[in-house]
Amino acid sequence: MNIILFDDPFIRQSLLPLTFTRPVAEIRVGILTISDKWDKRLEGNISFHTTDYLTEKYPFLSGSNQIWINGALCPNQGLIQAIGSLPAETALAQDGTILAAHTSSNKYDHLKTLKQQQFAGEAVIIDQPWKIFNENAAQLRLDFDLLTHDRISEDIIDPHTVVYGEENLFVEEGASIRAAIINAETGPVYIGKNASVNEGAIIKGSLALCEGAQIGMGAKMRGDSTIGPYCKVGGEVSNSVMFGYSNKSHDGFLGNSVIGEWCNLGADTNTSNLKNNYADVKIWDYQKRGFKNTDQMFCGLIMGDHSKCGINTMFNTGTVVGVSSNIFGSGFPRNFIPSFSWGGANGFTTYKLDRVNEVIDVVMQRRGMIYDSSEQDIIKNVFDITAEFRYWEKK
């Protein structure tokens, strides 16, 4: 059976800039991406229905009998049972949102014409950037149970590592842990394959350190965070998600934040996640073309793929940075930084596409990856789409 993870257009817009470069279902929350969660729970071929310029990298597979699932929907047992029992040509819905559908049609618009069966159970939908870190602890626990069920953790052989709540710690093959303090009493701690925890690191669960990721010497991981595959992290991190291949190797605070892939935060980068007056945080909304209230007291940095910031960068509460921006200099930059921005508090110019491509190519080669034509095409499309937000180009 074909399983199609579809982008709800409204939700996709709400999750920008993170979804400029990926389908909604490729967002990581907990240990796994949403697509991986479904792939491990359902039998079938996973594919994506997303915006046109992403389809070369994330193809759509058509068929005669298929299940469509909202790409923002996180699975649970109730949903799996409801989807598995859906009659043909029927959609599963809740509060006006289509959660899933069983149909022979290959057309997304056809889903809206199907008769609907209402789902009364819990449905966790990642439809706003801040929901990624708000739901991370709960999703991490579910993923931990899924990945570790009936398996035995590797032992920690280092005599200088202290573990509290050992029953909530799972270490994959090839992981290295040296002279660390790990407190899993407050939530599970997952150490992925070939990941490393270096001397003096302090970890409080819940935490996911995914495959090949590294926690540096003396780092403080304050809980409910995910460090995605091949990320490097240091300093202080609280309730944040790094998707993959991104670096925050040095001191500095990252809290209630989401960092895309291939980002780099320079030494002593700090994010504000709480306003001095304790008011709810407002962040940029691409649909409104303006700021909206998150109804959240805590919200730090939302950074799209391939963006970088220099040493001592300070990000104000609720800052949104687009794709492939380069931020540097003293002072607080504005709290909406469009994609392909070059500059800081003193203003921005456009980060030219030829230079962007050169840097991405170098960065990916360092990790043994190829900046291929499909990736280049995505970046070119995002550059063109986001031109309207680079206000200085209109002067």
N, C-alpha and C positions, 0 to 999 in steps of 0.2 A: 504493500500500500504506500502511496505517496503521502508524505506529510509536508504541507506547505506552510511555512511560517510567514505570515503576511504583515506588512507595515500598514497599520491604520494611519492614513495621511495626517489626521489631526494630531495623533500621538507622536508621529515622526517629527512633525514641526515643533512640538513642545519639547522634544529631547535634543534639538539642535543646541550647540554645535557638534554634539557627540555622534549624531546620526548623519552628519554630512558625509562621513566616510565609511559607514557600515549600516546594514539593516538593523532595525530595532532589536531583533533577537540575538544579535551579536554583542549586546551589552553584557558586561560581566557584573553580576551581583551575587554575593556569596563567594563560593570557590569557583563556580562554573559560569559560563555564559548561559543565557536563557536557552539558546539553541542546544547546547550540550545537555542541559537539564532534560529537555524533551527527548533528545536522542538516546539518553540512557534509560528512559522510562517507557518508550514506545518502540514497537517494532515497525520499521519502515524506512524509506529513503527520505532524508530531510532535504528540503530545498527552500528557496526564499522567493517571495513576491515583494519586490522593493522598487525604488525609483530606477528609471531606465539606466542612468550612467553607472549604477552599481552592479548591473546584471552580469557583466563579463566575469567579475570576481565572485559574485554570489548568484549562480544561475538558478533559473526556474525550471523544474522538471514537471511536464504535464503528464496526465494519465487519465484513465477512465473511471477510477475509483479512488478518491482522495479525501484526506482530512485537512481542512484549513484551520490553522490555529493562530490567534492573535499573537504577534511576535513580542508584545509587551507583557504577556501573561506568563506567570511563573507556575509550574505544575504543582499540584498536590493530589493526594489520593482521591479526593472527592471529584476533582476535575477529570482525572484520568478515567474514572468509572463512568462519569457522565458522557465524556467524549466517546468512550468505547461503546456505549449503548445508544448513541445518536442514530435515529432512523435516517435513511437516505433522503437527501434533499431537505435537510433540516439544519437550522442554525441554533447554537447554544448562545444565549445572551443574558446580560445582567445590566440593569439600569441604562438601557439604550445602547450598550456597547456589545458588539459581536465578539464573543470569546472564541468560538470555534464553529465549524460547519462540516457536514458530511455531504458531499456533492460530486457529481461527475463533471461539473463545469470547470473549465480552466480560466474563467474570467472572475476577477475580484468583484466587479460590480454586481455579478449574479448573487453574491452572498446576501445582499440587501433585499433581494426578492424572495428569499426562502422563508418558509414558515418558521417561527421561532419557538424554541423551548426555553423557558426561563430557568436559570441556575440560581438556587437559593443559598448555596454554600459560600465559603470564603474564596474570593478571587483576588489575588495580589497582582495588580497591574502596575508596571513601572512606566508611568505616563508623565513623569516630571523628573528633571535631573536630581532633585534632592531626595526623591524616593529611592534612588540607588543607594545612598548611604543610610537613609532611614530604615530601609528594609534589609540592609546588609547583614546584620546580626542574625535575624531570623532565617534568612536564606543560607547563611553560612552553616547554621546548625543542621538544616535539612540536607544540604550538600554533604556535610561531614558524615551524617548517618548513612547517606546513599553510598558514598565512596568507601567507607570503612566497614560496612556490614559484613560480618563473618570473615574479616581479615585480621591479621596480626601485625601490629606496628613493628617497625625496626627498632632495635634497642638503641638507647643513647649510651655510647661507651665512654664518653668523656666524664671523668670523675669529678670535675669541677663545675658541672652544670647542675643547677638545683631545679627540681620540678615539683610543683604543687598540683594536685589533681591529675595524677598520671593517667587515670582512666579516660580522661578527656583529651589526651594528647595522641596524635597519630603521626608517625614519621615514615615517609616513603623511602624506597631504596635509593642509596647514593647520597642522601642528605648528610650534611656536616653541621654539627653543633658543638661550639667550644665556649666554655666558661660563661654560660648564659643563665639567666633566671627566667623560668617559664611558669607562669601562674595560670593554669587551666581550670581553676576552681570556679571562675566567673564565666566560663564559656569555652568551647572546644578550640584547640590549637592544632592546625593542620600544617605540616611541613612537607612540601611537595618533593618530587623526585629531583635529586641533584641540587636542591636548594641549600643555602648555607646561612647559618646564624653565627655571627662572629663574636669575639670576646667582649664581655661586658654588656651585651644586649639584654634589655629587660622587656619581657613580653607578657602582656596581660590579655587573656582570652576575652572575647573570641577573636581569632586571627587566622587568616589563610595566607600562607607563604607559598605561592604556586611554583610550578616546575622551574628550576634554574634561577629562581629569584634569590636575592641576597639581602640580609639585614646586616648593616655595618657595625663596627665596634662602638659600644656605648650608646647605641640607639635605644629610644624609649617608645615602645609600641603600646599605646594606652587602651587598646581594645576595639572590637567591632570593625576591624579594618581588613582589607584584602590587598595584598601585594601581588599583582598579576605576574604571569610568566616572564622570566628574565628581566624583571625590574630590579633596580638597586635602590635601597632606601637607608637613610640615616636620620639623625636628629630625632624629633618628636612627632609622632603621627597618632591621630585620634579619629576614629570613625570615618575613615576615608577609603576610597577605592581607586587603585591604579590599574588600568586595564592590562597593560603588557608592554615590555620593551622600553619602559620609561625609567628615568633616573631622578632620584632625590637623594644623592649620596652623602650630603653634608648636613651640618647642623641647621636648625630652623624648624618652624612649626607648620604642620599641615593638618588642618582639622575640618571635619564635615565637608569634605571636598571630593571631587571626581576628576581624575587625570586620565586623559586618553592615552593612546599608544604613541611611542616614539617622542615623548616629551622629555625635557631636561630642565630641572629647577636648580639654579646656581646656588653656591654656598650661601648660607644664612638667608635664604628666601623664607619669608614669613607670610602666612595667610591669617587675616582676621576672620574669625567665625562667629563673633558676637559683637553687636553694637554696644557702645558705651551706655546708651540709654535703655538697653534691653528690649528695644522695639523689634517687631518682626522685620525680617530681611526682605528687601525687594531685589529681584534680579531681572536681567534683560530677557524679554520674551520675543522670539523671532516672529511669532504670529501677530502680536500686537504692534510690532515695530516700536516697542517701548518697554518700560519696566512694569513688573507686576509683583504683587505681594505674595510671598511664599507661605504666609501664615506660620513661618518657622522662626524661632528665636536664634537657631544655630544654622548657619550656612556660610561656607567658606568660598573656595575657588572651583569653578567649572572650567576645565581647559580641554579644548579640542586637540586632535591628533597633531603631532609634529611641531607643536609650539614649544618655545624655549624662553627662559628668562635668565638674566645675568645675576651676578652676586649681589646680595643685600637687597634684592627686589622685595617690595612690600605690596601686598595685594589687600585692598579694602574688602570689607564684608560683602559677600555675594557677588564677587567679580566673575564675569563671564569672558573667557578668552576664546576666540575662534580657532580655526585650523591654521597651522603654520605661521604663527605670529612670533616675533622676536622682540622681547621687552627688556629694557635695560635702563640704567640711570637711577638717580635719587628721587625721592618723593613717591607719592601714591599715584600710579597711573589711573585713568578713568576706569570706572567699574563695568564698562562694556568695551572690549577691545575687539574690533572686527577681525575676520580672517585676513591673513597676509598683511598684518600691520608690522611696521618696523619703527621702534622708538619707545617712548615712555611718558613720564609726567609732563615733559616739555613739548609733546606733540608727536605725530606719527607721519610717516610716509609709507608708500607701498613697497612691500617686500616683493621684488620682481620675480616673476615665475621662473626665469632661467636660473637665477641664483637659488631659489627654493629647490629646484630639481637637483642642482649640484650638491646641496647640503644633504637632502634626503638620501641621495645615492651614496654619499660617503657614510652617513650614519647607519644605513642598512647594511652596507658592506662590512662594517666593523662587527656586526652581529651575524655575519655569514648569510645574509638575506639579499635578494635581488630586487631592485626597484624596477619592476618590469613594466611593460606597456599598459597593462590594466591598472596598475597603481598610478602611473603617470596620467592616464586618462581621467581617473577619479580626481586627482589634484587639479588638473586643468579645468574640469567642470566646476569644482568647488570655487576656484579662483574667479571664474566667470559669474557664477551664481551670486557670490557674495560681494560683487563690485558695488552694489547699491548701498552697502553699509559703510564703505570707505568714504566717508563724507568729504575728506580733503581732496579726493579726486574730482569733485564737482565744483570746486572753487575756480 
